[in-house]
């Protein structure tokens, strides 16, 4: 990437865990997001922030590139659930990342 300022759009939707109308909706996916080493989201719960499952949510951030590298890191810190609705359903999940160079 060219050095400079960028807009980073992170597109999310909770597609694994259902709404809380059944036991499948009891799970919680929580994670942190770092962009260029700075934590921009802490204990982020897509389902809670979007107002339910299968709802799109876009979070937008500004970042600078100084070494031709854009680093976006998703980190599961062991919070939330690990086995609901299925074994291994936990940790970060992102649907898309869009990066555009600022003006």
Buried (B, 14 or more C-beta within 10 A) or exposed (E): EEEEEBBBEBEBBBEBBBBEEEEBBEBBBBBBBBBBEEEBBEEBBBBEEBEEBEBEBEBEBEBEBEEEEBEBEBEBEEBBBEEBBEEEBBBBBBBEEEBEEEE
